[in-house]
Amino acid sequence: MKLIAHRGSSEYFPENTIAAFDHALELGFNFLELDIHLTRDNVLIVMHDSDVDRTSDGSGPINQMRLDQIKNLDAGSWFEGPGILNEVQRVPTLEEILQRYSNQAHIYIEIKSVEDILPSILRKILLDTNWIKDGVTSNPSNVPGVSIISFDKDQLVRTKAVMPEVSHGLLVLEAADHDIELCSLNGFKGLFPYVRTVSKNFIDMAIDRGLYVGVWGVENRQDLERAYSMGVHGVTVNDLIESSRILDGLKS
């Protein structure tokens, strides 16, 4: 079972920042998850929320802000975790992340915004940074590699249409059998349900249909033990150090 760095090493450094992703890789974890939104001037930036309020010193919706406005924000000083920041953290663009970690990681890109133009912009960036190549099919567990995930089925269908060679995965809050069928019908390679809504039988059914299954929402040891016992392929976690310690214990 792979540990996926949820918004980077987000227990120790501010989420979705260079500091958080660098720390994850320094610890030896090369499966990274991040979130993207489209700015007013059509640049993909890495941030979870639809506005900048919670994780920066600014305010306002991302889709109403230009990149230069967002780049002026402090994206780190709000955070009170144990990591020591050596410099001011800025909101990274997706392109900056892809260039910085080229050939070093598998990146799960969670699409948060729903603009119709987003899939074509995303494809161009992935091609320009050599994370995907025309005609070469990606695998959801390869390093280096990239996967596209989202809760928004319609946006996922749109990105799948323009990037059929890229692994796509559906995020769901409540695991249901019809999600397995939906993934199969749309050619999605992955299914990512909330850890507390799944059963071993559901996981087995999904894997039998050829899906890569990961879970999210792990908050404690019991959640991690549950994920491990069900045989999922991957799990997103905030505290990579503690989660790794628990997982090593479960394997021994």
C-alpha positions as CSV (number, residue, x, y, z in Angstrom):
1,M,0.0,0.0,0.0
2,K,1.5,3.3,-1.1
3,L,1.4,6.4,1.1
4,I,0.4,9.4,-0.9
5,A,1.5,12.8,0.4
6,H,-1.8,14.7,0.8
7,R,-1.1,18.3,-0.4
8,G,2.6,17.4,0.3
9,S,3.9,16.8,3.8
10,S,1.0,18.9,5.1
11,E,1.4,17.9,8.7
12,Y,4.7,19.6,8.8
13,F,4.6,22.4,6.2
14,P,1.8,24.6,4.7
15,E,-0.2,22.5,2.3
16,N,0.3,22.7,-1.4
17,T,3.5,24.7,-1.1
18,I,7.0,24.0,-2.4
19,A,8.1,23.4,1.2
20,A,5.5,20.7,1.7
21,F,6.3,18.9,-1.5
22,D,10.1,19.2,-1.0
23,H,9.7,17.7,2.5
24,A,7.7,14.7,1.3
25,L,10.4,13.9,-1.2
26,E,13.2,14.4,1.3
27,L,11.4,11.9,3.5
28,G,11.4,9.4,0.6
29,F,7.8,9.7,-0.4
30,N,7.4,10.2,-4.1
31,F,3.6,9.9,-4.5
32,L,2.3,13.5,-4.3
33,E,-1.3,14.8,-4.3
34,L,-2.2,18.4,-5.1
35,D,-5.2,20.5,-6.1
36,I,-5.5,22.9,-9.0
37,H,-7.7,25.9,-9.9
38,L,-7.7,28.2,-12.9
39,T,-7.0,31.9,-12.4
40,R,-8.8,34.8,-14.2
41,D,-6.0,34.9,-16.7
42,N,-6.2,31.1,-17.3
43,V,-3.2,29.9,-15.3
44,L,-3.4,26.7,-13.3
45,I,-2.3,27.3,-9.7
46,V,-1.9,24.8,-6.8
47,M,-4.4,25.5,-4.0
48,H,-7.2,23.5,-2.4
49,D,-10.0,26.0,-1.8
50,S,-11.8,28.0,-4.5
51,D,-10.6,31.2,-2.7
52,V,-7.3,32.2,-1.2
53,D,-8.6,33.2,2.2
54,R,-7.8,30.1,4.3
55,T,-4.2,29.4,3.1
56,S,-2.8,32.8,2.4
57,D,-2.8,36.4,3.7
58,G,-5.2,37.5,0.9
59,S,-8.9,37.1,0.2
60,G,-11.0,36.5,-2.8
61,P,-12.0,33.8,-5.3
62,I,-9.2,32.4,-7.4
63,N,-11.1,32.7,-10.7
64,Q,-11.5,36.4,-10.1
65,M,-7.7,37.0,-9.5
66,R,-4.8,37.3,-11.9
67,L,-1.7,35.2,-11.4
68,D,0.4,38.3,-10.5
69,Q,-2.1,39.1,-7.6
70,I,-1.9,35.5,-6.4
71,K,1.9,35.4,-6.6
72,N,2.1,38.4,-4.2
73,L,0.4,36.4,-1.5
74,D,2.1,34.8,1.5
75,A,1.0,31.2,1.4
76,G,3.0,30.0,4.4
77,S,2.8,32.2,7.5
78,W,-0.7,31.1,8.4
79,F,0.5,27.6,9.2
80,E,1.5,26.6,12.7
81,G,3.0,23.2,12.1
82,P,6.4,21.9,13.3
83,G,8.3,22.5,10.0
84,I,10.7,25.5,9.9
85,L,10.2,27.7,6.8
86,N,13.4,29.2,5.5
87,E,11.7,31.6,3.1
88,V,8.3,33.0,2.3
89,Q,6.1,30.5,0.6
90,R,4.3,31.6,-2.6
91,V,1.4,29.9,-4.3
92,P,3.0,27.7,-6.9
93,T,1.7,27.3,-10.4
94,L,1.2,23.7,-11.6
95,E,3.8,24.3,-14.3
96,E,6.4,25.2,-11.6
97,I,5.6,22.0,-9.7
98,L,5.9,19.8,-12.8
99,Q,9.2,21.4,-13.7
100,R,10.6,21.2,-10.2
101,Y,9.8,17.5,-9.7
102,S,10.4,16.2,-13.2
103,N,11.2,12.5,-13.1
104,Q,11.1,12.4,-9.3
105,A,7.5,11.6,-8.5
106,H,4.0,10.4,-9.4
107,I,1.7,13.4,-9.1
108,Y,-2.0,13.0,-8.5
109,I,-3.6,16.2,-9.9
110,E,-7.0,16.9,-8.4
111,I,-9.1,19.2,-10.5
112,K,-11.1,21.5,-8.3
113,S,-12.5,24.1,-10.8
114,V,-14.9,23.3,-13.6
115,E,-14.1,25.7,-16.5
116,D,-14.5,24.0,-19.9
117,I,-11.2,25.3,-21.0
118,L,-9.3,23.7,-18.2
119,P,-8.7,20.3,-19.7
120,S,-7.0,21.7,-22.8
121,I,-4.8,24.0,-20.7
122,L,-3.8,21.1,-18.5
123,R,-3.0,18.9,-21.5
124,K,-0.7,21.6,-22.9
125,I,1.2,22.0,-19.7
126,L,1.7,18.2,-19.2
127,L,3.0,18.0,-22.8
128,D,5.2,21.0,-22.6
129,T,6.8,19.7,-19.3
130,N,7.2,16.2,-20.7
131,W,5.0,14.6,-18.1
132,I,2.9,13.0,-20.8
133,K,3.7,12.0,-24.4
134,D,1.3,11.5,-27.3
135,G,0.4,7.9,-27.6
136,V,2.1,6.7,-24.4
137,T,-0.4,5.4,-21.8
138,S,0.2,6.3,-18.2
139,N,-0.1,4.0,-15.2
140,P,-1.5,5.2,-11.9
141,S,1.3,3.7,-9.9
142,N,4.4,4.5,-12.0
143,V,7.2,6.9,-11.0
144,P,7.6,9.2,-12.7
145,G,4.0,9.6,-13.7
146,V,0.8,11.6,-13.5
147,S,-2.8,10.9,-12.7
148,I,-5.8,13.2,-12.9
149,I,-8.5,12.9,-10.3
150,S,-11.7,14.8,-9.4
151,F,-15.0,14.6,-7.5
152,D,-16.5,16.2,-10.6
153,K,-17.5,13.4,-13.0
154,D,-18.3,15.8,-15.9
155,Q,-14.9,17.6,-15.6
156,L,-13.2,14.2,-15.4
157,V,-15.0,13.1,-18.6
158,R,-13.9,16.2,-20.4
159,T,-10.2,15.7,-19.4
160,K,-10.4,12.1,-20.3
161,A,-11.6,13.1,-23.8
162,V,-8.6,15.3,-24.5
163,M,-6.1,13.1,-22.6
164,P,-7.2,9.5,-23.2
165,E,-3.6,8.3,-22.5
166,V,-3.6,9.7,-19.0
167,S,-4.8,7.7,-16.0
168,H,-8.0,9.2,-14.5
169,G,-9.6,8.5,-11.2
170,L,-13.0,9.3,-9.6
171,L,-13.1,10.7,-6.1
172,V,-16.3,9.8,-4.2
173,L,-17.6,10.7,-0.8
174,E,-20.0,7.7,-0.4
175,A,-18.7,4.4,-1.9
176,A,-21.4,2.7,-4.0
177,D,-21.3,-0.2,-6.5
178,H,-22.5,2.1,-9.3
179,D,-19.2,4.1,-9.0
180,I,-17.3,1.0,-10.1
181,E,-19.6,0.7,-13.1
182,L,-19.3,4.4,-13.9
183,C,-15.5,4.1,-13.9
184,S,-15.5,1.1,-16.2
185,L,-17.9,2.8,-18.6
186,N,-15.9,6.0,-18.8
187,G,-12.5,4.4,-19.0
188,F,-11.3,5.7,-15.6
189,K,-8.5,3.7,-14.2
190,G,-8.9,4.7,-10.6
191,L,-11.5,4.9,-7.9
192,F,-10.9,6.9,-4.7
193,P,-13.6,6.6,-2.0
194,Y,-13.7,8.1,1.5
195,V,-12.0,5.5,3.8
196,R,-14.9,5.2,6.2
197,T,-17.5,4.4,3.6
198,V,-15.8,1.4,2.0
199,S,-15.9,-2.4,2.8
200,K,-13.5,-5.1,1.9
201,N,-16.1,-6.5,-0.5
202,F,-16.3,-3.2,-2.3
203,I,-12.5,-2.9,-2.6
204,D,-12.3,-6.5,-4.0
205,M,-15.1,-5.8,-6.5
206,A,-13.3,-2.7,-7.7
207,I,-9.9,-4.4,-8.0
208,D,-11.5,-7.3,-9.8
209,R,-12.8,-4.8,-12.4
210,G,-9.2,-3.7,-12.9
211,L,-9.4,-0.5,-11.0
212,Y,-6.6,1.1,-9.0
213,V,-8.2,1.8,-5.6
214,G,-7.0,4.5,-3.2
215,V,-8.8,5.9,-0.2
216,W,-8.7,9.4,1.3
217,G,-9.8,11.0,4.6
218,V,-7.4,9.1,6.9
219,E,-7.3,10.9,10.3
220,N,-6.0,8.3,12.7
221,R,-4.4,4.9,13.2
222,Q,-7.7,3.1,13.0
223,D,-8.3,4.6,9.5
224,L,-4.9,3.6,8.3
225,E,-5.3,0.1,9.7
226,R,-8.7,-0.2,8.0
227,A,-7.2,0.8,4.7
228,Y,-4.4,-1.6,5.0
229,S,-6.6,-4.5,6.0
230,M,-8.8,-4.0,2.9
231,G,-5.9,-4.2,0.5
232,V,-6.2,-0.8,-1.2
233,H,-3.4,0.3,-3.5
234,G,-2.8,3.7,-2.0
235,V,-3.9,6.1,0.8
236,T,-3.5,9.9,1.1
237,V,-2.1,11.0,4.5
238,N,-1.0,14.3,6.0
239,D,1.5,12.9,8.6
240,L,3.9,10.8,6.5
241,I,6.3,10.1,9.3
242,E,3.7,8.7,11.7
243,S,1.8,6.9,9.0
244,S,4.9,5.2,7.8
245,R,5.8,4.1,11.3
246,I,2.3,2.6,11.7
247,L,2.4,0.9,8.3
248,D,5.8,-0.6,9.0
249,G,4.3,-2.1,12.2
250,L,1.4,-3.5,10.3
251,K,3.7,-5.2,7.8
252,S,5.9,-6.8,10.4
